[in-house]
Amino acid sequence: MKPFRALEQTPTAKEIAAEFREKITGPHREYEPGDQLPAARKLAKELGVQLMTVQSAFGQLRDEGLVLTQQGRGTFVRDPSVPLGTEPGSSPAFTALAAELSTIHDALHLLGERLDRLERLVGSETPPSP
């Protein structure tokens, strides 16, 4: 891992998350799907921050769907081709959101089909004479 971007002061959780977000999604990415992020305890020590600060940063990335945390194993970059909320270690918020979005998607699909049928019916009728 390249050294963490030099900061003049102790980094906040938001700054740590932004740094890893760039390393995961940026044009010069350092982490690919499946790669493990540094251990939170070790990273906290390197950055001179509290463990909770790093855990909060990783939590932000997890809530954005960029990483998965597996208890006892670590934090890993998630594979964007796998639907959100379906992998072990997914954020409960993303699991609920993914289920809700799936329901909304299905409902919109059905509404689109109904609208198509209605438009065909209306289009096939002859307009009333004035």
DSSP file (Angstrom, degrees, kcal/mol; ACC not computed):
  #  RESIDUE AA STRUCTURE BP1 BP2  ACC     N-H-->O    O-->H-N    N-H-->O    O-->H-N    TCO  KAPPA ALPHA  PHI   PSI    X-CA   Y-CA   Z-CA
    1    1 A M              0   0    0      0, 0.0     3,-0.1     0, 0.0    29,-0.0   0.000 360.0 360.0 360.0 134.6    0.0    0.0    0.0
    2    2 A K        -     0   0    0      1,-0.1     3,-0.1     3,-0.0    28,-0.0  -0.353 360.0 -84.7 -67.4 155.5    1.3    3.5   -0.9
    3    3 A P        -     0   0    0      0, 0.0    -1,-0.1     0, 0.0     3,-0.1  -0.267  53.4 -95.8 -60.2 149.6    1.7    5.8    2.0
    4    4 A F        -     0   0    0      1,-0.1     3,-0.1    -3,-0.1    12,-0.0  -0.387  54.1 -84.3 -65.7 142.8   -1.4    7.7    3.1
    5    5 A R        -     0   0    0      1,-0.1     2,-0.2    -3,-0.1    -1,-0.1  -0.203  55.2-102.2 -49.8 132.7   -1.7   11.1    1.6
    6    6 A A        -     0   0    0     -3,-0.1     2,-0.4     2,-0.0    -1,-0.1  -0.410  43.8-173.9 -64.5 124.6    0.3   13.6    3.7
    7    7 A L        -     0   0    0     -2,-0.2    -3,-0.0    -3,-0.1    -1,-0.0  -0.937  27.5-139.5-119.8 144.9   -2.0   15.6    6.0
    8    8 A E  S    S+     0   0    0     -2,-0.4     2,-0.3     2,-0.1    -1,-0.1   0.730  88.2  27.6 -76.1 -20.3   -0.8   18.4    8.1
    9    9 A Q  S    S-     0   0    0      1,-0.0    -2,-0.1    -3,-0.0     0, 0.0  -0.801 108.3 -65.0-131.9 174.9   -3.1   17.3   11.0
   10   10 A T        -     0   0    0     -2,-0.3    38,-0.1     1,-0.1    -2,-0.1  -0.419  62.8-115.5 -61.2 129.2   -4.6   14.2   12.2
   11   11 A P        -     0   0    0      0, 0.0     2,-0.1     0, 0.0    -1,-0.1  -0.351  22.5-132.4 -71.8 148.3   -7.1   12.9    9.6
   12   12 A T     >  -     0   0    0      1,-0.1     4,-2.3    -2,-0.1     5,-0.2  -0.437  28.7-104.2 -87.0 168.7  -10.8   12.7   10.3
   13   13 A A  H  > S+     0   0    0      1,-0.2     4,-2.7     2,-0.2     5,-0.2   0.891 123.8  54.7 -59.9 -39.0  -12.9    9.7    9.4
   14   14 A K  H  > S+     0   0    0      1,-0.2     4,-2.2     2,-0.2    -1,-0.2   0.895 109.1  46.8 -62.7 -40.7  -14.3   11.6    6.5
   15   15 A E  H  > S+     0   0    0      2,-0.2     4,-2.1     1,-0.2    -1,-0.2   0.878 112.3  49.7 -69.7 -38.2  -10.8   12.3    5.1
   16   16 A I  H  X S+     0   0    0     -4,-2.3     4,-2.3     2,-0.2     5,-0.2   0.928 111.8  48.6 -65.3 -44.1   -9.7    8.6    5.6
   17   17 A A  H  X S+     0   0    0     -4,-2.7     4,-2.7     1,-0.2    -2,-0.2   0.912 110.3  51.8 -61.2 -42.6  -12.9    7.5    3.8
   18   18 A A  H  X S+     0   0    0     -4,-2.2     4,-2.1     2,-0.2    -1,-0.2   0.893 108.8  51.2 -62.1 -40.0  -12.2    9.9    1.0
   19   19 A E  H  X S+     0   0    0     -4,-2.1     4,-1.8     1,-0.2    -1,-0.2   0.932 114.4  42.0 -63.4 -46.6   -8.6    8.6    0.6
   20   20 A F  H  X S+     0   0    0     -4,-2.3     4,-1.5     2,-0.2    -2,-0.2   0.858 109.8  58.4 -70.8 -33.6   -9.7    5.0    0.4
   21   21 A R  H  X S+     0   0    0     -4,-2.7     4,-2.9     1,-0.2     5,-0.4   0.923 108.3  46.9 -58.1 -44.1  -12.7    5.9   -1.9
   22   22 A E  H  X S+     0   0    0     -4,-2.1     4,-2.0     1,-0.2    -1,-0.2   0.887 111.1  51.2 -64.6 -39.6  -10.1    7.4   -4.3
   23   23 A K  H  < S+     0   0    0     -4,-1.8     7,-2.3     1,-0.2     8,-2.1   0.719 117.5  40.1 -71.4 -20.0   -7.9    4.3   -4.0
   24   24 A I  H  < S+     0   0    0     -4,-1.5    -2,-0.2    -3,-0.3    -1,-0.2   0.823 133.7  16.0 -94.7 -38.3  -10.9    2.0   -4.7
   25   25 A T  H  < S+     0   0    0     -4,-2.9    -3,-0.2    -5,-0.2    -2,-0.2   0.561  97.3 106.5-116.0 -11.6  -12.7    4.0   -7.5
   26   26 A G  S >< S-     0   0    0     -4,-2.0     3,-1.0    -5,-0.4    -4,-0.0  -0.049  83.1-101.0 -70.8 172.4  -10.2    6.5   -8.8
   27   27 A P  T 3  S+     0   0    0      0, 0.0    -1,-0.1     0, 0.0    -4,-0.1   0.767 123.5  43.6 -65.3 -25.7   -8.4    6.4  -12.1
   28   28 A H  T 3  S-     0   0    0     -6,-0.2    -2,-0.1     0, 0.0    -3,-0.1  -0.353  89.2-178.1-113.0  50.7   -5.2    5.1  -10.5
   29   29 A R    <   -     0   0    0     -3,-1.0    -5,-0.2     1,-0.1    -6,-0.2  -0.143  22.5-171.5 -60.0 143.0   -7.0    2.6   -8.2
   30   30 A E        +     0   0    0     -7,-2.3     2,-0.4     1,-0.1    -6,-0.2   0.549  69.8  60.2-106.4 -14.7   -4.9    0.6   -5.8
   31   31 A Y        -     0   0    0     -8,-2.1    -1,-0.1   -11,-0.1     3,-0.1  -0.965  62.1-168.7-122.8 132.8   -7.6   -1.8   -4.7
   32   32 A E    >   -     0   0    0     -2,-0.4     3,-2.5     1,-0.1    45,-0.3  -0.695  46.9 -67.0-109.2 164.5   -9.6   -4.2   -6.9
   33   33 A P  T 3  S+     0   0    0      0, 0.0    45,-0.2     0, 0.0    -1,-0.1  -0.269 124.8  23.0 -52.8 132.8  -12.7   -6.2   -5.9
   34   34 A G  T 3  S+     0   0    0     43,-3.0    44,-0.1     1,-0.3     2,-0.1   0.151  90.1 130.9  95.0 -18.5  -11.8   -8.8   -3.3
   35   35 A D    <   -     0   0    0     -3,-2.5    42,-2.7    41,-0.1     2,-0.4  -0.409  56.7-124.9 -68.8 144.0   -8.7   -6.9   -2.1
   36   36 A Q  B     -A   76   0A   0     40,-0.2    40,-0.3    -3,-0.1     3,-0.1  -0.739  16.0-134.9 -91.6 135.4   -8.4   -6.5    1.7
   37   37 A L        -     0   0    0     38,-3.3    38,-0.4    -2,-0.4     3,-0.1  -0.421  43.3 -78.6 -77.2 162.1   -8.0   -3.1    3.2
   38   38 A P        -     0   0    0      0, 0.0    -1,-0.2     0, 0.0    37,-0.1  -0.237  60.0 -87.0 -59.1 151.7   -5.4   -2.6    5.9
   39   39 A A     >  -     0   0    0      1,-0.1     4,-2.8    -3,-0.1     5,-0.2  -0.375  35.7-129.2 -59.5 136.6   -6.4   -3.8    9.4
   40   40 A A  H  > S+     0   0    0      1,-0.2     4,-2.6     2,-0.2     5,-0.2   0.890 106.2  50.5 -58.3 -43.3   -8.3   -1.0   11.2
   41   41 A R  H  > S+     0   0    0      2,-0.2     4,-1.9     1,-0.2    -1,-0.2   0.924 113.0  45.4 -63.4 -44.5   -6.1   -1.3   14.3
   42   42 A K  H  > S+     0   0    0      2,-0.2     4,-2.4     1,-0.2    -2,-0.2   0.916 114.1  48.9 -65.2 -43.7   -2.9   -1.1   12.3
   43   43 A L  H  X S+     0   0    0     -4,-2.8     4,-2.5     1,-0.2     5,-0.2   0.901 108.7  53.4 -64.3 -41.0   -4.1    1.8   10.2
   44   44 A A  H  X>S+     0   0    0     -4,-2.6     5,-2.3    -5,-0.2     4,-1.1   0.911 110.3  47.8 -59.4 -42.2   -5.2    3.7   13.2
   45   45 A K  H  <5S+     0   0    0     -4,-1.9     3,-0.4     1,-0.2    -2,-0.2   0.929 111.9  49.3 -64.9 -45.1   -1.8    3.3   14.7
   46   46 A E  H  <5S+     0   0    0     -4,-2.4    -2,-0.2     1,-0.2    -1,-0.2   0.874 116.9  41.4 -61.1 -38.1   -0.1    4.4   11.5
   47   47 A L  H  <5S-     0   0    0     -4,-2.5    -1,-0.2    -5,-0.2    -2,-0.2   0.573 108.0-122.8 -88.6  -9.5   -2.3    7.5   11.2
   48   48 A G  T  <5 +     0   0    0     -4,-1.1     2,-0.3    -3,-0.4    -3,-0.2   0.869  69.7 123.2  70.2  36.7   -2.2    8.4   14.8
   49   49 A V      < -     0   0    0     -5,-2.3    -1,-0.3    -6,-0.2    -2,-0.1  -0.782  68.5 -87.8-123.0 168.5   -6.0    8.3   15.2
   50   50 A Q    >>  -     0   0    0     -2,-0.3     4,-1.2     1,-0.1     3,-0.9  -0.422  35.8-118.1 -71.5 150.9   -8.4    6.4   17.4
   51   51 A L  H 3> S+     0   0    0      1,-0.3     4,-2.6     2,-0.2     5,-0.2   0.877 115.0  60.4 -55.8 -39.9   -9.5    2.9   16.2
   52   52 A M  H 3> S+     0   0    0      1,-0.2     4,-2.3     2,-0.2    -1,-0.3   0.819  98.3  58.2 -60.6 -30.9  -13.1    4.3   16.1
   53   53 A T  H <> S+     0   0    0     -3,-0.9     4,-2.0     2,-0.2    -1,-0.2   0.933 110.0  41.9 -65.0 -46.1  -12.1    6.9   13.6
   54   54 A V  H  X S+     0   0    0     -4,-1.2     4,-2.8     2,-0.2     5,-0.2   0.912 113.8  52.5 -67.4 -42.3  -10.9    4.2   11.1
   55   55 A Q  H  X S+     0   0    0     -4,-2.6     4,-2.1     1,-0.2    -2,-0.2   0.887 109.3  50.0 -60.9 -38.1  -13.9    2.1   11.9
   56   56 A S  H  X S+     0   0    0     -4,-2.3     4,-2.1     2,-0.2    -1,-0.2   0.899 110.2  50.1 -65.7 -41.2  -16.1    5.1   11.1
   57   57 A A  H  X S+     0   0    0     -4,-2.0     4,-1.9     2,-0.2    -2,-0.2   0.933 112.4  46.3 -62.6 -46.5  -14.3    5.7    7.8
   58   58 A F  H  X S+     0   0    0     -4,-2.8     4,-2.3     1,-0.2    -1,-0.2   0.866 109.6  56.0 -64.2 -35.5  -14.7    2.0    6.8
   59   59 A G  H  X S+     0   0    0     -4,-2.1     4,-2.7    -5,-0.2    -1,-0.2   0.886 104.8  52.1 -62.9 -39.4  -18.3    2.2    7.9
   60   60 A Q  H  X S+     0   0    0     -4,-2.1     4,-1.3     2,-0.2    -2,-0.2   0.925 111.0  47.1 -61.4 -44.4  -18.9    5.2    5.5
   61   61 A L  H  <>S+     0   0    0     -4,-1.9     5,-2.5     1,-0.2     6,-0.8   0.876 112.1  50.4 -65.6 -37.4  -17.3    3.1    2.6
   62   62 A R  H ><5S+     0   0    0     -4,-2.3     3,-1.5     1,-0.2    29,-0.3   0.924 108.4  51.8 -65.6 -44.2  -19.5    0.1    3.6
   63   63 A D  H 3<5S+     0   0    0     -4,-2.7    -1,-0.2     1,-0.3    -2,-0.2   0.770 107.7  53.3 -64.7 -25.1  -22.7    2.3    3.6
   64   64 A E  T 3<5S-     0   0    0     -4,-1.3    -1,-0.3    -5,-0.2    -2,-0.2   0.499 117.9-115.1 -84.8  -5.4  -21.7    3.5    0.1
   65   65 A G  T < 5S+     0   0    0     -3,-1.5    -3,-0.2    -4,-0.3    -2,-0.1   0.657  85.4 114.9  82.3  15.9  -21.5   -0.1   -1.1
   66   66 A L  S   <S+     0   0    0     -5,-2.5    12,-2.5    -6,-0.2     2,-0.3   0.793  75.7  22.9 -88.4 -30.2  -17.7    0.1   -1.8
   67   67 A V  E     -B   77   0A   0     -6,-0.8     2,-0.4    10,-0.3    10,-0.2  -0.888  61.4-143.3-134.8 163.9  -16.5   -2.4    0.9
   68   68 A L  E     -B   76   0A   0      8,-2.9     8,-3.1    -2,-0.3     2,-0.5  -0.971  12.7-147.8-123.2 141.7  -17.7   -5.4    2.9
   69   69 A T  E     -B   75   0A   0     20,-1.1     2,-0.6    -2,-0.4     6,-0.2  -0.957   9.3-167.0-111.6 125.6  -16.7   -6.1    6.5
   70   70 A Q  E >>  -B   74   0A   0      4,-3.1     3,-2.7    -2,-0.5     4,-2.4  -0.947  30.0-116.2-113.4 115.3  -16.5   -9.7    7.6
   71   71 A Q  T 34 S+     0   0    0     -2,-0.6     4,-0.0     1,-0.3    -2,-0.0  -0.205  97.9   7.0 -54.3 129.3  -16.2  -10.1   11.3
   72   72 A G  T 34 S+     0   0    0      1,-0.1    -1,-0.3     0, 0.0    -3,-0.0   0.278 127.4  63.5  83.5 -11.8  -12.9  -11.7   12.2
   73   73 A R  T <4 S-     0   0    0     -3,-2.7     2,-0.3     1,-0.3    -2,-0.2   0.764  97.2-120.3-111.7 -40.5  -11.6  -11.5    8.6
   74   74 A G  E  <  - B   0  70A   0     -4,-2.4    -4,-3.1     2,-0.0     2,-0.5  -0.876  36.2 -46.7 133.1-166.5  -11.4   -7.8    7.8
   75   75 A T  E     - B   0  69A   0    -38,-0.4   -38,-3.3    -2,-0.3     2,-0.3  -0.936  52.3-172.6-114.3 129.8  -12.7   -5.3    5.3
   76   76 A F  E     -AB  36  68A   0     -8,-3.1    -8,-2.9    -2,-0.5     2,-0.3  -0.907  31.1-107.2-126.7 148.1  -12.7   -6.1    1.6
   77   77 A V  E     - B   0  67A   0    -42,-2.7   -43,-3.0   -45,-0.3   -10,-0.3  -0.579  44.6-128.9 -69.8 128.9  -13.4   -4.2   -1.6
   78   78 A R        -     0   0    0    -12,-2.5   -43,-0.1    -2,-0.3    -1,-0.1  -0.488  14.5-112.2 -84.4 154.0  -16.8   -5.4   -2.9
   79   79 A D    >   -     0   0    0     -2,-0.2     3,-1.8     1,-0.1    -1,-0.1  -0.745  19.8-151.8 -83.3 115.0  -17.4   -6.6   -6.4
   80   80 A P  T 3  S+     0   0    0      0, 0.0    -1,-0.1     0, 0.0     4,-0.1   0.659  91.4  67.3 -66.6 -13.1  -19.7   -4.1   -8.1
   81   81 A S  T 3  S+     0   0    0      2,-0.1    -2,-0.0    -3,-0.0     3,-0.0   0.660  85.3  82.1 -80.1 -14.0  -21.1   -6.8  -10.4
   82   82 A V  S <  S-     0   0    0     -3,-1.8     5,-0.1     1,-0.1     3,-0.1  -0.789  97.1-105.0 -90.0 128.8  -22.7   -8.6   -7.4
   83   83 A P    >   -     0   0    0      0, 0.0     3,-1.5     0, 0.0     4,-0.3  -0.209  43.4 -98.3 -55.3 138.9  -26.1   -7.0   -6.4
   84   84 A L  T 3  S+     0   0    0      1,-0.2     6,-0.0     2,-0.1   -19,-0.0  -0.229 104.6  20.8 -57.1 142.2  -25.9   -4.8   -3.3
   85   85 A G  T 3  S+     0   0    0     -3,-0.1    -1,-0.2    13,-0.1     4,-0.1   0.488  99.1  93.0  81.8   3.1  -27.0   -6.4   -0.1
   86   86 A T    <   +     0   0    0     -3,-1.5    -2,-0.1     2,-0.1    -1,-0.1   0.585  65.3  84.4-104.4 -11.8  -26.6  -10.0   -1.3
   87   87 A E  S >  S-     0   0    0     -4,-0.3     3,-1.5    -5,-0.1     2,-0.1  -0.580  90.4 -96.8 -90.3 153.5  -23.1  -10.7   -0.1
   88   88 A P  T 3  S+     0   0    0      0, 0.0    -1,-0.1     0, 0.0    -2,-0.1  -0.455 112.6  29.9 -61.6 138.6  -22.1  -11.8    3.4
   89   89 A G  T 3  S+     0   0    0      1,-0.3   -20,-1.1    -2,-0.1    -3,-0.0   0.488  84.3 152.5  89.2   3.8  -21.1   -8.8    5.5
   90   90 A S    <   -     0   0    0     -3,-1.5    -1,-0.3   -22,-0.2   -22,-0.1  -0.325  56.6 -96.9 -64.6 148.9  -23.4   -6.4    3.6
   91   91 A S     >  -     0   0    0    -29,-0.3     4,-2.3     1,-0.2     3,-0.3  -0.467  27.0-131.6 -62.3 133.4  -24.5   -3.4    5.5
   92   92 A P  H  > S+     0   0    0      0, 0.0     4,-2.3     0, 0.0     5,-0.2   0.852 108.9  57.3 -57.0 -33.3  -28.0   -4.0    6.9
   93   93 A A  H  > S+     0   0    0      1,-0.2     4,-2.3     2,-0.2     5,-0.1   0.912 108.5  45.1 -64.4 -41.2  -29.1   -0.7    5.5
   94   94 A F  H  > S+     0   0    0     -3,-0.3     4,-3.0     2,-0.2     5,-0.2   0.863 109.6  55.4 -70.6 -35.2  -28.0   -1.7    2.0
   95   95 A T  H  X S+     0   0    0     -4,-2.3     4,-1.9     2,-0.2    -2,-0.2   0.942 112.5  42.4 -61.0 -46.8  -29.7   -5.1    2.3
   96   96 A A  H  X S+     0   0    0     -4,-2.3     4,-2.3     2,-0.2    -2,-0.2   0.908 115.7  49.5 -65.7 -42.3  -33.0   -3.4    3.2
   97   97 A L  H  X S+     0   0    0     -4,-2.3     4,-2.9     1,-0.2     5,-0.2   0.901 108.8  52.1 -64.4 -41.5  -32.5   -0.8    0.4
   98   98 A A  H  X S+     0   0    0     -4,-3.0     4,-2.0     1,-0.2    -1,-0.2   0.904 110.7  47.9 -62.6 -41.3  -31.7   -3.4   -2.2
   99   99 A A  H  X S+     0   0    0     -4,-1.9     4,-1.9    -5,-0.2    -1,-0.2   0.919 113.3  47.8 -65.1 -43.0  -34.8   -5.3   -1.4
  100  100 A E  H  X S+     0   0    0     -4,-2.3     4,-2.4     1,-0.2    -2,-0.2   0.911 111.4  50.2 -64.9 -42.8  -36.9   -2.1   -1.5
  101  101 A L  H  X S+     0   0    0     -4,-2.9     4,-2.8     1,-0.2    -1,-0.2   0.870 108.0  53.6 -64.1 -36.4  -35.4   -1.1   -4.8
  102  102 A S  H  X S+     0   0    0     -4,-2.0     4,-2.3    -5,-0.2    -1,-0.2   0.911 109.4  48.3 -63.8 -41.7  -36.0   -4.5   -6.3
  103  103 A T  H  X S+     0   0    0     -4,-1.9     4,-2.2     2,-0.2    -2,-0.2   0.913 113.0  47.7 -63.4 -43.6  -39.7   -4.2   -5.3
  104  104 A I  H  X S+     0   0    0     -4,-2.4     4,-2.6     2,-0.2    -2,-0.2   0.909 110.2  52.7 -64.3 -42.4  -39.9   -0.7   -6.8
  105  105 A H  H  X S+     0   0    0     -4,-2.8     4,-2.2     1,-0.2    -2,-0.2   0.924 110.1  47.7 -59.1 -46.1  -38.2   -1.9  -10.0
  106  106 A D  H  X S+     0   0    0     -4,-2.3     4,-2.2     1,-0.2    -1,-0.2   0.911 111.9  49.9 -62.4 -42.9  -40.7   -4.7  -10.4
  107  107 A A  H  X S+     0   0    0     -4,-2.2     4,-2.4     1,-0.2    -2,-0.2   0.908 110.8  49.4 -63.7 -42.2  -43.7   -2.4   -9.8
  108  108 A L  H  X S+     0   0    0     -4,-2.6     4,-2.4     2,-0.2    -1,-0.2   0.883 108.9  53.2 -64.5 -38.0  -42.3    0.1  -12.4
  109  109 A H  H  X S+     0   0    0     -4,-2.2     4,-2.0    -5,-0.2    -2,-0.2   0.930 110.6  46.5 -62.0 -45.6  -41.9   -2.7  -14.9
  110  110 A L  H  X S+     0   0    0     -4,-2.2     4,-2.3     1,-0.2    -2,-0.2   0.904 111.9  50.8 -63.9 -41.6  -45.5   -3.8  -14.5
  111  111 A L  H  X S+     0   0    0     -4,-2.4     4,-2.5     1,-0.2    -1,-0.2   0.891 108.3  52.9 -63.1 -39.0  -46.7   -0.2  -14.8
  112  112 A G  H  X S+     0   0    0     -4,-2.4     4,-2.3     2,-0.2    -1,-0.2   0.905 108.8  49.3 -62.7 -41.8  -44.7    0.3  -18.0
  113  113 A E  H  X S+     0   0    0     -4,-2.0     4,-2.1     2,-0.2    -2,-0.2   0.914 111.5  49.1 -63.4 -42.5  -46.4   -2.8  -19.5
  114  114 A R  H  X S+     0   0    0     -4,-2.3     4,-2.4     1,-0.2    -2,-0.2   0.911 110.5  50.8 -63.7 -41.5  -49.8   -1.5  -18.5
  115  115 A L  H  X S+     0   0    0     -4,-2.5     4,-2.7     1,-0.2     5,-0.2   0.908 108.1  52.4 -63.4 -41.9  -49.1    1.9  -20.0
  116  116 A D  H  X S+     0   0    0     -4,-2.3     4,-2.1     1,-0.2    -1,-0.2   0.925 110.5  48.1 -58.7 -45.1  -48.0    0.3  -23.3
  117  117 A R  H  X S+     0   0    0     -4,-2.1     4,-2.3     1,-0.2    -2,-0.2   0.920 112.0  49.1 -62.8 -43.6  -51.2   -1.7  -23.5
  118  118 A L  H  X S+     0   0    0     -4,-2.4     4,-2.8     1,-0.2     5,-0.3   0.907 110.1  50.7 -62.2 -42.6  -53.3    1.4  -22.8
  119  119 A E  H  X S+     0   0    0     -4,-2.7     4,-2.4     1,-0.2    -1,-0.2   0.884 110.3  49.9 -65.1 -37.1  -51.5    3.4  -25.4
  120  120 A R  H  X S+     0   0    0     -4,-2.1     4,-1.4    -5,-0.2    -1,-0.2   0.916 112.5  47.6 -65.6 -41.7  -52.0    0.6  -28.0
  121  121 A L  H  X S+     0   0    0     -4,-2.3     4,-0.7     2,-0.2     3,-0.2   0.933 115.6  43.4 -63.2 -47.2  -55.8    0.5  -27.1
  122  122 A V  H >< S+     0   0    0     -4,-2.8     3,-0.6     1,-0.2    -1,-0.2   0.881 113.0  53.1 -67.6 -38.1  -56.2    4.3  -27.3
  123  123 A G  H 3< S+     0   0    0     -4,-2.4    -1,-0.2    -5,-0.3    -2,-0.2   0.767 105.7  54.3 -69.3 -25.0  -54.1    4.5  -30.4
  124  124 A S  H 3< S+     0   0    0     -4,-1.4    -1,-0.2    -3,-0.2     2,-0.2   0.645  90.5  91.3 -85.4 -14.3  -56.3    1.9  -32.2
  125  125 A E  S << S-     0   0    0     -4,-0.7    -3,-0.0    -3,-0.6    -4,-0.0  -0.529  81.4-118.9 -79.6 146.5  -59.5    3.7  -31.6
  126  126 A T        -     0   0    0     -2,-0.2     3,-0.1     1,-0.1    -2,-0.1  -0.674  34.9-108.3 -82.2 139.0  -60.8    6.2  -34.1
  127  127 A P        -     0   0    0      0, 0.0    -1,-0.1     0, 0.0     2,-0.0  -0.346  40.0 -99.0 -66.6 147.6  -61.1    9.7  -32.8
  128  128 A P        -     0   0    0      0, 0.0    -3,-0.0     0, 0.0     0, 0.0  -0.329  39.6-108.2 -65.1 148.1  -64.6   11.0  -32.3
  129  129 A S              0   0    0      1,-0.1    -3,-0.0    -3,-0.1     0, 0.0  -0.510 360.0 360.0 -75.2 144.9  -66.1   13.2  -35.1
  130  130 A P              0   0    0      0, 0.0    -1,-0.1     0, 0.0     0, 0.0   0.500 360.0 360.0 -73.3 360.0  -66.5   16.9  -34.2
